[in-house]
Amino acid sequence: MDQGQEQLFSATSELDGDHLSVTVTGEVDMATAEHMYRAAIHEDAGRVTLDLRTVSFFDSAAIHALLQLTDHYPQALTVLPSRQVRRVLDISGLGGQPWLAAETIPTGSPVRAVRPGPVGEPADGAR
């Protein structure tokens, strides 16, 4: 990664109990996707939130790394996409996956992942 790319990308993680929160910023591409993946791998993590709300670019290498994470954390991964990430995932046919938060949550808002419920049920499970 050259000096310019380091300024365009960061991936930080924080473990709280068994919940790993990973915040990714900037561009996720073939030069940085592996760094995103590694930041999200932790042997003590039972649940993982991958916050991509400040990601400005997401390519096929990023999609590949994301799919590796879904395999590593089946039923335990929640992805909070930026508008750009949401568009790429929608175009690639991944927009309806259960690990993808149903709506884009603005940066700075409290994180509450909302997953779509079964047909006929409210999205967040409320009645």
Disulfide bonds with the S-S distance in Angstrom:
none
